[in-house]
Amino acid sequence: MNRTIRNSVMAATLLSVAACGSFGRKLEDIQLAGESNIGLCPNAFVLADADRMIEFNGEPNLRHVAWSAEIVDVRTSCRYAADRPIQASVEIDFAVGRGPAAEGQMKDIPYFVAVTRKNKALIAKAEYAVPVRVKGDVATVRFTEDIKRITIPRKDSDLSGGNFEIAVGLGLTKKQVIFNRSGQSLKFPTL
């Protein structure tokens, strides 16, 4: 099998997210329930330049802020034993604010979850968008997104979850990344 096809197949299987498991998956969960992890879970973290987003409707100042979003926290848990793949889940806490220049009460907030080898190359990445509604006089909302199934195959039973990382971040435009890297801050105290 050529390298491109093999890498595509590997990427497709590495980050499989499912709302509910099949019978086979449930049987595997029952088998894992009695066994301890043989090592650490992958470290989960928020990518520094993708931790916050400010969307302006006009010049970049407080009066023109349409929407802001921030990833407040990320947590992970996992299960694996013997030579089975790592079954990880990630909880991501968001704070989203509607600014004075927002049009409407709804906003899709894009974000991503990526699996990497520790301090090495990207293995797989999935992109999501969560619809957020900020109603009435409420300026901000907080919520948690739960990604239930992240499957990370292991080469053999000696490869632990500590060899992998799960990075999360907001899906930003090039302008938003430049703004974040500029050191400018329009963070709101209530976020």
N, C-alpha and C positions, 0 to 999 in steps of 0.2 A: 504494500500500500504506500503510495507516495506521501511525502512529508506534509503537504498542504491538506490532503484529505484526512490523514491521521490527526493533525492538529485541529482540524474542524470538528472531527468526531469527538476528540478529547474535550474541546471547549464546550461542545453541546452537552456532554454528559457531566462536566465538572460542576456547573452551576445550574442544577435542576431544581426548580422551585415548584412545589405542588401544594394546593390548599388542603387536600386530604390524601391519605395514603391508600394504596391498594392493599389487597389481602396479604400479598407477599411482604410488603413493607411493614404491615402490622405484625406479621409473624416475626420479622427481623427485630422489630422494636421489643417484642416480648422476649426474644432470645437475649438481646442486649441488656434487658432490665436486670438480670441477675449478675452481670459482669461489670467490673470496674473499667474505666478508661485505662488504657495502657500508657497514657502520657497526657500532656497538656492539650487544652483546646487551642485553636488558632487565636491569636491576639486580634481583637477588633479595635479599630480606631477610626477617627474622623480625619480625612485628608485636610491638612491645614488650609490650603487655598480654596477649598470647596466647603468650608464649614458655615458660611453665611452668604446670603444673597440680598442685594438691594436692587429693586427695579424702579427706575425713575420714569416719570412722564414729563420730560422736559430736562432742564439743567440739573446736574447732580447736587441738590441741596434739600434740606428738610421739607421745604414747601412742595417739592416735586416728587416726593417719595410716593410711589403707588403701592408697592408690596415689599415686605422684607421677610426673610425666612432664615432660620438658624437651626442647625443640628446641635441640640443641647447635650445629648449623651448617647452612647451606644453600648450595648451589652451583648454578649454572646454566650451560648451554651452549646455543648456537643456531646455526642456519644460515639464510641467506637471501641472495638475489641478485636483481638486476633489480627487477621489481615483484611478485615472489612473496611469499607470506605468510611470516612468521617461524615457523620450526619450532624450538621450545625444549624443553629437558628440564630437570628440577629434581631434585637429590638432596638429601634431607632426613635429617640425622642425629638420631636420638632416643636419649634415655636414659630408661628406665622403671624405677621402683622399687616393690617391694611392701613395704608397711609392716606394723607389728605388728597393725593392726586389719583387715587384708585378709581377705576370705573367699574362699578358692579361689586357684588359680594362674593364672587367665586374666582378662584385661581387654581390652576393646576401647578403643583410644585414638583418639578422634576428632580430625581435623585438616582444614585447608582449604588450598587453593591458589587465589589470586585474581590476576587480571590487571587492572591499572589503567593509565590514562594517567598519566605522571609527574606527581606532586603534584596529581592531579585525580581525577575520578570513577572508581568501580568499573566495569569493563567486563564481567567475568564472574568467577564463583566456583564452584568445585567442592568438595564435601565428601566426605571419606573416613573410614573407620575401619579401623585396622590391629589385628588380634587379636595380643595379646602374651601369652606364657606365661613365667612366672617360676617355675622348678621348685626344689624342695628347699631347701637352705640358701642359695641364691643370692639376694642382695637386689636386684640391679639387672641389667638387660640393656641392651645398646647395639645398635642396628641402623640400617640406612639404607633408606629408601623411595625408589624411583626412579620419578618420573612422566615417562614417555618422550615423550609427544606433547602439547605445548601449541601449538596453532595460533593465531597472532595475525595476522589479515588487515591489510594496510596499504593506505591510501587510494591511494598511488602510490609510485613508486620513491624519492622524496625523503624519505619517512618512515622513519627508522631505528629499530632496537630500543632506542636510548637514550631514545626518547620514551615507553617503557612500563616498568612495574615488575611484578615478580612477588612478591606478599606471601604468606607462609605463616604458619600459626599453629595452635595447638591449639583444638579446639572446646570452649569453656568454658561452664559455666552462669553465670548472672548472679552468684551467690554467689562463684564462683571468680574472676570478673573483679574484683569488689569486693575480695576478699582480695588479689589481685595488685596492685591499685592502692593498697591501704592501706600498702604498704611493709613489711608483715610478711614475714619470711623463715623458712622451715623447710627451706631447701636442705640437702641432705645432702652431706658432703665427698666421698663416693664417686661421686656423679653427675657 
